[in-house]
Amino acid sequence: MCDKAMNPIKYPISIKGVVVVNNQLVLLKNEREEWGTPRGRIEPGESPEDCLIREIKEELNITCEIDHLVDVWMYNIIGTLDVFIVT
């Protein structure tokens, strides 16, 4: 029997940003050849906002401000991995 307090379920956390430039949504192609918003993995000690600002700078070479949280959900990738998504 597994004690959840000692072995909590851990999920990767993906931070995604809705980026609008000149009234147009910015989409990028990911490693699965799917279109999506800029995103990245949160680093230890990093806030979701700092992660998103860093990822947008790395991927688009632009500076940004975070407006507000859009959504949070669990996503299953091809039946193999659950990922906690923060947009």
Phi and psi restraints in degrees (range 20) as a CNS / XPLOR table:
assign (resid 1 and name C) (resid 2 and name N)
       (resid 2 and name CA) (resid 2 and name C) 1.0 -100.1 20.0 2
assign (resid 2 and name N) (resid 2 and name CA)
       (resid 2 and name C) (resid 3 and name N) 1.0 129.6 20.0 2
assign (resid 2 and name C) (resid 3 and name N)
       (resid 3 and name CA) (resid 3 and name C) 1.0 -90.0 20.0 2
assign (resid 3 and name N) (resid 3 and name CA)
       (resid 3 and name C) (resid 4 and name N) 1.0 111.6 20.0 2
assign (resid 3 and name C) (resid 4 and name N)
       (resid 4 and name CA) (resid 4 and name C) 1.0 -63.7 20.0 2
assign (resid 4 and name N) (resid 4 and name CA)
       (resid 4 and name C) (resid 5 and name N) 1.0 -29.4 20.0 2
assign (resid 4 and name C) (resid 5 and name N)
       (resid 5 and name CA) (resid 5 and name C) 1.0 -66.4 20.0 2
assign (resid 5 and name N) (resid 5 and name CA)
       (resid 5 and name C) (resid 6 and name N) 1.0 -33.6 20.0 2
assign (resid 5 and name C) (resid 6 and name N)
       (resid 6 and name CA) (resid 6 and name C) 1.0 -90.9 20.0 2
assign (resid 6 and name N) (resid 6 and name CA)
       (resid 6 and name C) (resid 7 and name N) 1.0 -23.8 20.0 2
assign (resid 6 and name C) (resid 7 and name N)
       (resid 7 and name CA) (resid 7 and name C) 1.0 -132.5 20.0 2
assign (resid 7 and name N) (resid 7 and name CA)
       (resid 7 and name C) (resid 8 and name N) 1.0 69.0 20.0 2
assign (resid 7 and name C) (resid 8 and name N)
       (resid 8 and name CA) (resid 8 and name C) 1.0 -66.2 20.0 2
assign (resid 8 and name N) (resid 8 and name CA)
       (resid 8 and name C) (resid 9 and name N) 1.0 151.8 20.0 2
assign (resid 8 and name C) (resid 9 and name N)
       (resid 9 and name CA) (resid 9 and name C) 1.0 -69.5 20.0 2
assign (resid 9 and name N) (resid 9 and name CA)
       (resid 9 and name C) (resid 10 and name N) 1.0 133.7 20.0 2
assign (resid 9 and name C) (resid 10 and name N)
       (resid 10 and name CA) (resid 10 and name C) 1.0 -117.9 20.0 2
assign (resid 10 and name N) (resid 10 and name CA)
       (resid 10 and name C) (resid 11 and name N) 1.0 135.9 20.0 2
assign (resid 10 and name C) (resid 11 and name N)
       (resid 11 and name CA) (resid 11 and name C) 1.0 -124.5 20.0 2
assign (resid 11 and name N) (resid 11 and name CA)
       (resid 11 and name C) (resid 12 and name N) 1.0 145.1 20.0 2
assign (resid 11 and name C) (resid 12 and name N)
       (resid 12 and name CA) (resid 12 and name C) 1.0 -62.7 20.0 2
assign (resid 12 and name N) (resid 12 and name CA)
       (resid 12 and name C) (resid 13 and name N) 1.0 147.9 20.0 2
assign (resid 12 and name C) (resid 13 and name N)
       (resid 13 and name CA) (resid 13 and name C) 1.0 -114.1 20.0 2
assign (resid 13 and name N) (resid 13 and name CA)
       (resid 13 and name C) (resid 14 and name N) 1.0 123.2 20.0 2
assign (resid 13 and name C) (resid 14 and name N)
       (resid 14 and name CA) (resid 14 and name C) 1.0 -110.1 20.0 2
assign (resid 14 and name N) (resid 14 and name CA)
       (resid 14 and name C) (resid 15 and name N) 1.0 126.9 20.0 2
assign (resid 14 and name C) (resid 15 and name N)
       (resid 15 and name CA) (resid 15 and name C) 1.0 -102.7 20.0 2
assign (resid 15 and name N) (resid 15 and name CA)
       (resid 15 and name C) (resid 16 and name N) 1.0 125.0 20.0 2
assign (resid 15 and name C) (resid 16 and name N)
       (resid 16 and name CA) (resid 16 and name C) 1.0 -119.9 20.0 2
assign (resid 16 and name N) (resid 16 and name CA)
       (resid 16 and name C) (resid 17 and name N) 1.0 148.4 20.0 2
assign (resid 16 and name C) (resid 17 and name N)
       (resid 17 and name CA) (resid 17 and name C) 1.0 -123.6 20.0 2
assign (resid 17 and name N) (resid 17 and name CA)
       (resid 17 and name C) (resid 18 and name N) 1.0 138.6 20.0 2
assign (resid 17 and name C) (resid 18 and name N)
       (resid 18 and name CA) (resid 18 and name C) 1.0 -93.7 20.0 2
assign (resid 18 and name N) (resid 18 and name CA)
       (resid 18 and name C) (resid 19 and name N) 1.0 107.5 20.0 2
assign (resid 18 and name C) (resid 19 and name N)
       (resid 19 and name CA) (resid 19 and name C) 1.0 -108.1 20.0 2
assign (resid 19 and name N) (resid 19 and name CA)
       (resid 19 and name C) (resid 20 and name N) 1.0 125.5 20.0 2
assign (resid 19 and name C) (resid 20 and name N)
       (resid 20 and name CA) (resid 20 and name C) 1.0 -117.9 20.0 2
assign (resid 20 and name N) (resid 20 and name CA)
       (resid 20 and name C) (resid 21 and name N) 1.0 123.6 20.0 2
assign (resid 20 and name C) (resid 21 and name N)
       (resid 21 and name CA) (resid 21 and name C) 1.0 -125.3 20.0 2
assign (resid 21 and name N) (resid 21 and name CA)
       (resid 21 and name C) (resid 22 and name N) 1.0 124.5 20.0 2
assign (resid 21 and name C) (resid 22 and name N)
       (resid 22 and name CA) (resid 22 and name C) 1.0 52.7 20.0 2
assign (resid 22 and name N) (resid 22 and name CA)
       (resid 22 and name C) (resid 23 and name N) 1.0 44.1 20.0 2
assign (resid 22 and name C) (resid 23 and name N)
       (resid 23 and name CA) (resid 23 and name C) 1.0 63.1 20.0 2
assign (resid 23 and name N) (resid 23 and name CA)
       (resid 23 and name C) (resid 24 and name N) 1.0 22.0 20.0 2
assign (resid 23 and name C) (resid 24 and name N)
       (resid 24 and name CA) (resid 24 and name C) 1.0 -124.6 20.0 2
assign (resid 24 and name N) (resid 24 and name CA)
       (resid 24 and name C) (resid 25 and name N) 1.0 136.9 20.0 2
assign (resid 24 and name C) (resid 25 and name N)
       (resid 25 and name CA) (resid 25 and name C) 1.0 -72.7 20.0 2
assign (resid 25 and name N) (resid 25 and name CA)
       (resid 25 and name C) (resid 26 and name N) 1.0 132.3 20.0 2
assign (resid 25 and name C) (resid 26 and name N)
       (resid 26 and name CA) (resid 26 and name C) 1.0 -91.2 20.0 2
assign (resid 26 and name N) (resid 26 and name CA)
       (resid 26 and name C) (resid 27 and name N) 1.0 124.7 20.0 2
assign (resid 26 and name C) (resid 27 and name N)
       (resid 27 and name CA) (resid 27 and name C) 1.0 -122.6 20.0 2
assign (resid 27 and name N) (resid 27 and name CA)
       (resid 27 and name C) (resid 28 and name N) 1.0 145.8 20.0 2
assign (resid 27 and name C) (resid 28 and name N)
       (resid 28 and name CA) (resid 28 and name C) 1.0 -126.3 20.0 2
assign (resid 28 and name N) (resid 28 and name CA)
       (resid 28 and name C) (resid 29 and name N) 1.0 152.9 20.0 2
assign (resid 28 and name C) (resid 29 and name N)
       (resid 29 and name CA) (resid 29 and name C) 1.0 -86.7 20.0 2
assign (resid 29 and name N) (resid 29 and name CA)
       (resid 29 and name C) (resid 30 and name N) 1.0 131.1 20.0 2
assign (resid 29 and name C) (resid 30 and name N)
       (resid 30 and name CA) (resid 30 and name C) 1.0 -92.2 20.0 2
assign (resid 30 and name N) (resid 30 and name CA)
       (resid 30 and name C) (resid 31 and name N) 1.0 -176.2 20.0 2
assign (resid 30 and name C) (resid 31 and name N)
       (resid 31 and name CA) (resid 31 and name C) 1.0 -65.9 20.0 2
assign (resid 31 and name N) (resid 31 and name CA)
       (resid 31 and name C) (resid 32 and name N) 1.0 -16.2 20.0 2
assign (resid 31 and name C) (resid 32 and name N)
       (resid 32 and name CA) (resid 32 and name C) 1.0 -95.8 20.0 2
assign (resid 32 and name N) (resid 32 and name CA)
       (resid 32 and name C) (resid 33 and name N) 1.0 12.7 20.0 2
assign (resid 32 and name C) (resid 33 and name N)
       (resid 33 and name CA) (resid 33 and name C) 1.0 62.5 20.0 2
assign (resid 33 and name N) (resid 33 and name CA)
       (resid 33 and name C) (resid 34 and name N) 1.0 30.0 20.0 2
assign (resid 33 and name C) (resid 34 and name N)
       (resid 34 and name CA) (resid 34 and name C) 1.0 -107.1 20.0 2
assign (resid 34 and name N) (resid 34 and name CA)
       (resid 34 and name C) (resid 35 and name N) 1.0 145.2 20.0 2
assign (resid 34 and name C) (resid 35 and name N)
       (resid 35 and name CA) (resid 35 and name C) 1.0 -80.9 20.0 2
assign (resid 35 and name N) (resid 35 and name CA)
       (resid 35 and name C) (resid 36 and name N) 1.0 140.0 20.0 2
assign (resid 35 and name C) (resid 36 and name N)
       (resid 36 and name CA) (resid 36 and name C) 1.0 -163.5 20.0 2
assign (resid 36 and name N) (resid 36 and name CA)
       (resid 36 and name C) (resid 37 and name N) 1.0 176.6 20.0 2
assign (resid 36 and name C) (resid 37 and name N)
       (resid 37 and name CA) (resid 37 and name C) 1.0 -80.1 20.0 2
assign (resid 37 and name N) (resid 37 and name CA)
       (resid 37 and name C) (resid 38 and name N) 1.0 159.8 20.0 2
assign (resid 37 and name C) (resid 38 and name N)
       (resid 38 and name CA) (resid 38 and name C) 1.0 -55.9 20.0 2
assign (resid 38 and name N) (resid 38 and name CA)
       (resid 38 and name C) (resid 39 and name N) 1.0 140.6 20.0 2
assign (resid 38 and name C) (resid 39 and name N)
       (resid 39 and name CA) (resid 39 and name C) 1.0 -158.2 20.0 2
assign (resid 39 and name N) (resid 39 and name CA)
       (resid 39 and name C) (resid 40 and name N) 1.0 167.6 20.0 2
assign (resid 39 and name C) (resid 40 and name N)
       (resid 40 and name CA) (resid 40 and name C) 1.0 -169.7 20.0 2
assign (resid 40 and name N) (resid 40 and name CA)
       (resid 40 and name C) (resid 41 and name N) 1.0 178.1 20.0 2
assign (resid 40 and name C) (resid 41 and name N)
       (resid 41 and name CA) (resid 41 and name C) 1.0 -97.7 20.0 2
assign (resid 41 and name N) (resid 41 and name CA)
       (resid 41 and name C) (resid 42 and name N) 1.0 137.4 20.0 2
assign (resid 41 and name C) (resid 42 and name N)
       (resid 42 and name CA) (resid 42 and name C) 1.0 -72.0 20.0 2
assign (resid 42 and name N) (resid 42 and name CA)
       (resid 42 and name C) (resid 43 and name N) 1.0 138.3 20.0 2
assign (resid 42 and name C) (resid 43 and name N)
       (resid 43 and name CA) (resid 43 and name C) 1.0 -96.3 20.0 2
assign (resid 43 and name N) (resid 43 and name CA)
       (resid 43 and name C) (resid 44 and name N) 1.0 154.7 20.0 2
assign (resid 43 and name C) (resid 44 and name N)
       (resid 44 and name CA) (resid 44 and name C) 1.0 -52.9 20.0 2
assign (resid 44 and name N) (resid 44 and name CA)
       (resid 44 and name C) (resid 45 and name N) 1.0 131.2 20.0 2
assign (resid 44 and name C) (resid 45 and name N)
       (resid 45 and name CA) (resid 45 and name C) 1.0 80.3 20.0 2
assign (resid 45 and name N) (resid 45 and name CA)
       (resid 45 and name C) (resid 46 and name N) 1.0 1.3 20.0 2
assign (resid 45 and name C) (resid 46 and name N)
       (resid 46 and name CA) (resid 46 and name C) 1.0 -96.5 20.0 2
assign (resid 46 and name N) (resid 46 and name CA)
       (resid 46 and name C) (resid 47 and name N) 1.0 139.2 20.0 2
assign (resid 46 and name C) (resid 47 and name N)
       (resid 47 and name CA) (resid 47 and name C) 1.0 -79.8 20.0 2
assign (resid 47 and name N) (resid 47 and name CA)
       (resid 47 and name C) (resid 48 and name N) 1.0 157.8 20.0 2
assign (resid 47 and name C) (resid 48 and name N)
       (resid 48 and name CA) (resid 48 and name C) 1.0 -56.8 20.0 2
assign (resid 48 and name N) (resid 48 and name CA)
       (resid 48 and name C) (resid 49 and name N) 1.0 -39.0 20.0 2
assign (resid 48 and name C) (resid 49 and name N)
       (resid 49 and name CA) (resid 49 and name C) 1.0 -64.6 20.0 2
assign (resid 49 and name N) (resid 49 and name CA)
       (resid 49 and name C) (resid 50 and name N) 1.0 -45.1 20.0 2
assign (resid 49 and name C) (resid 50 and name N)
       (resid 50 and name CA) (resid 50 and name C) 1.0 -64.2 20.0 2
assign (resid 50 and name N) (resid 50 and name CA)
       (resid 50 and name C) (resid 51 and name N) 1.0 -37.8 20.0 2
assign (resid 50 and name C) (resid 51 and name N)
       (resid 51 and name CA) (resid 51 and name C) 1.0 -60.3 20.0 2
assign (resid 51 and name N) (resid 51 and name CA)
       (resid 51 and name C) (resid 52 and name N) 1.0 -47.4 20.0 2
assign (resid 51 and name C) (resid 52 and name N)
       (resid 52 and name CA) (resid 52 and name C) 1.0 -65.6 20.0 2
assign (resid 52 and name N) (resid 52 and name CA)
       (resid 52 and name C) (resid 53 and name N) 1.0 -43.1 20.0 2
assign (resid 52 and name C) (resid 53 and name N)
       (resid 53 and name CA) (resid 53 and name C) 1.0 -59.7 20.0 2
assign (resid 53 and name N) (resid 53 and name CA)
       (resid 53 and name C) (resid 54 and name N) 1.0 -43.7 20.0 2
assign (resid 53 and name C) (resid 54 and name N)
       (resid 54 and name CA) (resid 54 and name C) 1.0 -63.7 20.0 2
assign (resid 54 and name N) (resid 54 and name CA)
       (resid 54 and name C) (resid 55 and name N) 1.0 -47.3 20.0 2
assign (resid 54 and name C) (resid 55 and name N)
       (resid 55 and name CA) (resid 55 and name C) 1.0 -64.2 20.0 2
assign (resid 55 and name N) (resid 55 and name CA)
       (resid 55 and name C) (resid 56 and name N) 1.0 -40.7 20.0 2
assign (resid 55 and name C) (resid 56 and name N)
       (resid 56 and name CA) (resid 56 and name C) 1.0 -66.3 20.0 2
assign (resid 56 and name N) (resid 56 and name CA)
       (resid 56 and name C) (resid 57 and name N) 1.0 -38.4 20.0 2
assign (resid 56 and name C) (resid 57 and name N)
       (resid 57 and name CA) (resid 57 and name C) 1.0 -63.7 20.0 2
assign (resid 57 and name N) (resid 57 and name CA)
       (resid 57 and name C) (resid 58 and name N) 1.0 -43.5 20.0 2
assign (resid 57 and name C) (resid 58 and name N)
       (resid 58 and name CA) (resid 58 and name C) 1.0 -67.2 20.0 2
assign (resid 58 and name N) (resid 58 and name CA)
       (resid 58 and name C) (resid 59 and name N) 1.0 -43.0 20.0 2
assign (resid 58 and name C) (resid 59 and name N)
       (resid 59 and name CA) (resid 59 and name C) 1.0 -84.4 20.0 2
assign (resid 59 and name N) (resid 59 and name CA)
       (resid 59 and name C) (resid 60 and name N) 1.0 -33.9 20.0 2
assign (resid 59 and name C) (resid 60 and name N)
       (resid 60 and name CA) (resid 60 and name C) 1.0 -117.3 20.0 2
assign (resid 60 and name N) (resid 60 and name CA)
       (resid 60 and name C) (resid 61 and name N) 1.0 -9.3 20.0 2
assign (resid 60 and name C) (resid 61 and name N)
       (resid 61 and name CA) (resid 61 and name C) 1.0 56.3 20.0 2
assign (resid 61 and name N) (resid 61 and name CA)
       (resid 61 and name C) (resid 62 and name N) 1.0 41.7 20.0 2
assign (resid 61 and name C) (resid 62 and name N)
       (resid 62 and name CA) (resid 62 and name C) 1.0 -130.7 20.0 2
assign (resid 62 and name N) (resid 62 and name CA)
       (resid 62 and name C) (resid 63 and name N) 1.0 154.2 20.0 2
assign (resid 62 and name C) (resid 63 and name N)
       (resid 63 and name CA) (resid 63 and name C) 1.0 -94.6 20.0 2
assign (resid 63 and name N) (resid 63 and name CA)
       (resid 63 and name C) (resid 64 and name N) 1.0 152.4 20.0 2
assign (resid 63 and name C) (resid 64 and name N)
       (resid 64 and name CA) (resid 64 and name C) 1.0 -146.0 20.0 2
assign (resid 64 and name N) (resid 64 and name CA)
       (resid 64 and name C) (resid 65 and name N) 1.0 169.0 20.0 2
assign (resid 64 and name C) (resid 65 and name N)
       (resid 65 and name CA) (resid 65 and name C) 1.0 -119.9 20.0 2
assign (resid 65 and name N) (resid 65 and name CA)
       (resid 65 and name C) (resid 66 and name N) 1.0 145.9 20.0 2
assign (resid 65 and name C) (resid 66 and name N)
       (resid 66 and name CA) (resid 66 and name C) 1.0 -91.2 20.0 2
assign (resid 66 and name N) (resid 66 and name CA)
       (resid 66 and name C) (resid 67 and name N) 1.0 125.6 20.0 2
assign (resid 66 and name C) (resid 67 and name N)
       (resid 67 and name CA) (resid 67 and name C) 1.0 -87.4 20.0 2
assign (resid 67 and name N) (resid 67 and name CA)
       (resid 67 and name C) (resid 68 and name N) 1.0 -64.8 20.0 2
assign (resid 67 and name C) (resid 68 and name N)
       (resid 68 and name CA) (resid 68 and name C) 1.0 -161.4 20.0 2
assign (resid 68 and name N) (resid 68 and name CA)
       (resid 68 and name C) (resid 69 and name N) 1.0 163.3 20.0 2
assign (resid 68 and name C) (resid 69 and name N)
       (resid 69 and name CA) (resid 69 and name C) 1.0 -71.2 20.0 2
assign (resid 69 and name N) (resid 69 and name CA)
       (resid 69 and name C) (resid 70 and name N) 1.0 132.9 20.0 2
assign (resid 69 and name C) (resid 70 and name N)
       (resid 70 and name CA) (resid 70 and name C) 1.0 -96.6 20.0 2
assign (resid 70 and name N) (resid 70 and name CA)
       (resid 70 and name C) (resid 71 and name N) 1.0 -49.4 20.0 2
assign (resid 70 and name C) (resid 71 and name N)
       (resid 71 and name CA) (resid 71 and name C) 1.0 -164.7 20.0 2
assign (resid 71 and name N) (resid 71 and name CA)
       (resid 71 and name C) (resid 72 and name N) 1.0 160.9 20.0 2
assign (resid 71 and name C) (resid 72 and name N)
       (resid 72 and name CA) (resid 72 and name C) 1.0 -139.7 20.0 2
assign (resid 72 and name N) (resid 72 and name CA)
       (resid 72 and name C) (resid 73 and name N) 1.0 133.0 20.0 2
assign (resid 72 and name C) (resid 73 and name N)
       (resid 73 and name CA) (resid 73 and name C) 1.0 -159.6 20.0 2
assign (resid 73 and name N) (resid 73 and name CA)
       (resid 73 and name C) (resid 74 and name N) 1.0 167.5 20.0 2
assign (resid 73 and name C) (resid 74 and name N)
       (resid 74 and name CA) (resid 74 and name C) 1.0 -97.9 20.0 2
assign (resid 74 and name N) (resid 74 and name CA)
       (resid 74 and name C) (resid 75 and name N) 1.0 137.2 20.0 2
assign (resid 74 and name C) (resid 75 and name N)
       (resid 75 and name CA) (resid 75 and name C) 1.0 -126.6 20.0 2
assign (resid 75 and name N) (resid 75 and name CA)
       (resid 75 and name C) (resid 76 and name N) 1.0 133.6 20.0 2
assign (resid 75 and name C) (resid 76 and name N)
       (resid 76 and name CA) (resid 76 and name C) 1.0 -102.5 20.0 2
assign (resid 76 and name N) (resid 76 and name CA)
       (resid 76 and name C) (resid 77 and name N) 1.0 124.3 20.0 2
assign (resid 76 and name C) (resid 77 and name N)
       (resid 77 and name CA) (resid 77 and name C) 1.0 -93.8 20.0 2
assign (resid 77 and name N) (resid 77 and name CA)
       (resid 77 and name C) (resid 78 and name N) 1.0 108.3 20.0 2
assign (resid 77 and name C) (resid 78 and name N)
       (resid 78 and name CA) (resid 78 and name C) 1.0 48.1 20.0 2
assign (resid 78 and name N) (resid 78 and name CA)
       (resid 78 and name C) (resid 79 and name N) 1.0 37.7 20.0 2
assign (resid 78 and name C) (resid 79 and name N)
       (resid 79 and name CA) (resid 79 and name C) 1.0 69.6 20.0 2
assign (resid 79 and name N) (resid 79 and name CA)
       (resid 79 and name C) (resid 80 and name N) 1.0 10.6 20.0 2
assign (resid 79 and name C) (resid 80 and name N)
       (resid 80 and name CA) (resid 80 and name C) 1.0 -115.4 20.0 2
assign (resid 80 and name N) (resid 80 and name CA)
       (resid 80 and name C) (resid 81 and name N) 1.0 -26.4 20.0 2
assign (resid 80 and name C) (resid 81 and name N)
       (resid 81 and name CA) (resid 81 and name C) 1.0 -148.0 20.0 2
assign (resid 81 and name N) (resid 81 and name CA)
       (resid 81 and name C) (resid 82 and name N) 1.0 130.9 20.0 2
assign (resid 81 and name C) (resid 82 and name N)
       (resid 82 and name CA) (resid 82 and name C) 1.0 -93.7 20.0 2
assign (resid 82 and name N) (resid 82 and name CA)
       (resid 82 and name C) (resid 83 and name N) 1.0 133.8 20.0 2
assign (resid 82 and name C) (resid 83 and name N)
       (resid 83 and name CA) (resid 83 and name C) 1.0 -125.9 20.0 2
assign (resid 83 and name N) (resid 83 and name CA)
       (resid 83 and name C) (resid 84 and name N) 1.0 134.4 20.0 2
assign (resid 83 and name C) (resid 84 and name N)
       (resid 84 and name CA) (resid 84 and name C) 1.0 -86.1 20.0 2
assign (resid 84 and name N) (resid 84 and name CA)
       (resid 84 and name C) (resid 85 and name N) 1.0 118.1 20.0 2
assign (resid 84 and name C) (resid 85 and name N)
       (resid 85 and name CA) (resid 85 and name C) 1.0 -106.1 20.0 2
assign (resid 85 and name N) (resid 85 and name CA)
       (resid 85 and name C) (resid 86 and name N) 1.0 130.8 20.0 2
assign (resid 85 and name C) (resid 86 and name N)
       (resid 86 and name CA) (resid 86 and name C) 1.0 -120.3 20.0 2
assign (resid 86 and name N) (resid 86 and name CA)
       (resid 86 and name C) (resid 87 and name N) 1.0 121.3 20.0 2
